[in-house]
Amino acid sequence: MNNYKETYIITIAEPWDFESPDGKNIIRGTILSIIDSVFLIFKTNYILNFGGISGDILILSPRFKDDNFNNVTSKKISVNGGLFLNDYNTGLEERKLKDNSKFVLIGTLNKQKDKD
């Protein structure tokens, strides 16, 4: 599944003092892939920096066990996010993606609303 090329926003809850080029507690980007209902690859519009590590690929999972990404285009989803620490390619297996990411954020993922 990779038909989610619209812009999505992650509103950051933790770290509470996060800032990006988009402003305080905001990350914008696109969904590269939904691996399954609880595992999503997100590409940010810029390089993120968290405590000395940087990158533009986030590995997202629902924060709560009853949530999933099945309706990601129409609802807000609380997420845990890990920054992927290697070069990303679409052939990487889920285990490799998880093993090579570091937990960096808690937030809410939702589709950016169209501007009128």
Rosetta blueprint (number, residue, H / E / L):
1 M L
2 N L
3 N L
4 Y L
5 K L
6 E L
7 T L
8 Y E
9 I E
10 I E
11 T E
12 I E
13 A E
14 E E
15 P L
16 W L
17 D L
18 F L
19 E E
20 S E
21 P L
22 D L
23 G E
24 K E
25 N L
26 I E
27 I E
28 R E
29 G E
30 T E
31 I E
32 L E
33 S E
34 I E
35 I E
36 D E
37 S L
38 V L
39 F E
40 L E
41 I E
42 F E
43 K E
44 T E
45 N E
46 Y E
47 I E
48 L E
49 N E
50 F E
51 G L
52 G L
53 I E
54 S E
55 G E
56 D E
57 I E
58 L E
59 I E
60 L E
61 S E
62 P E
63 R L
64 F L
65 K L
66 D L
67 D L
68 N L
69 F L
70 N L
71 N L
72 V L
73 T L
74 S L
75 K L
76 K L
77 I E
78 S E
79 V E
80 N E
81 G E
82 G E
83 L E
84 F E
85 L L
86 N L
87 D L
88 Y L
89 N L
90 T L
91 G L
92 L L
93 E L
94 E H
95 R H
96 K H
97 L H
98 K H
99 D H
100 N L
101 S E
102 K E
103 F E
104 V E
105 L E
106 I E
107 G E
108 T E
109 L E
110 N E
111 K E
112 Q L
113 K L
114 D L
115 K L
116 D L
